[in-house]
Amino acid sequence: MAATPKGPQKVRIDYNIDKPTYDEFVKACGRKGYAPNIVVERLIKRFNQDGQM
């Protein structure tokens, strides 16, 4: 039997963020039509590639 490659794994990260900042971020994502987790994933990916935000 051939081994099938595993799908991408997800990791849960927990940070303490003040409520007004989080609420504004979620509202801004909603206005632009983005999911907040996708925005964070892309920022982390770009930071890992470039070393800057």
MILOLO-359813 format. One line per field, with one value per residue (C-alpha): residue in three letters; z, y, x. Coordinates in steps of 0.001 Angstrom, whole numbers, plus 524288, in hexadecimal, padded with zeros to 5 digits. Last residue first. Example, Ala and Ser with C-alpha at 12.3 -4.5 7.8 and 13.67 -1.06 7.14 Angstrom:
<recs>
code = SER:ALA
zz = 81BE4:81E78
yy = 7FBDC:7EE6C
xx = 83566:8300C
</recs>
This chain:
<recs>
code = MET:GLN:GLY:ASP:GLN:ASN:PHE:ARG:LYS:ILE:LEU:ARG:GLU:VAL:VAL:ILE:ASN:PRO:ALA:TYR:GLY:LYS:ARG:GLY:CYS:ALA:LYS:VAL:PHE:GLU:ASP:TYR:THR:PRO:LYS:ASP:ILE:ASN:TYR:ASP:ILE:ARG:VAL:LYS:GLN:PRO:GLY:LYS:PRO:THR:ALA:ALA:MET
zz = 82420:8239A:822ED:8148F:81347:82162:822B7:81612:81B04:8284A:821C6:8189A:823DF:82B91:8201D:81DE0:82C43:82B92:81FFD:8157E:80F3C:8109D:819F5:82163:82309:8282A:831CD:8369D:83878:83F7C:848BF:84B9F:84EB9:85756:85E92:86283:85CF0:864DC:85B71:858B5:84CEF:8478F:83DA9:830F9:8295D:81AA5:814D5:81673:80A7D:8064E:80800:7FCDF:80000
yy = 8A59A:8A228:89610:894CB:886A7:883C6:89119:88ED9:881AE:8875D:89281:888FA:88044:88C14:890D0:8830A:881E4:88EBF:88A59:894B4:89C08:8A99E:8AE2F:8A153:8A25D:8B03F:8ABCD:8A09F:8A9CD:8B3F1:8A98B:8A48A:8B228:8B539:8A820:8A90D:89E11:892AE:888EF:87ADD:87357:86773:85FD1:85A77:84F70:84F5A:84282:8362B:83002:82316:8171C:80D8F:80000
xx = 8162C:82489:82D11:829F5:8258D:821D6:81B45:813BD:80ECC:80B26:803C1:7FCF4:7F8B2:7F3B6:7EB7E:7E638:7E268:7DAEA:7D280:7D297:7C741:7CD25:7C282:7C34F:7D1F8:7D081:7C60D:7CEA9:7DA32:7D1D1:7CC96:7DA43:7DF4D:7D38B:7D4CC:7E30D:7EB28:7F071:7F60D:7F28B:7F745:7F050:7F825:7F2B2:7F8E1:7F95D:7F4F0:7FCD9:802AF:7FCD1:8052F:804AE:80000
</recs>
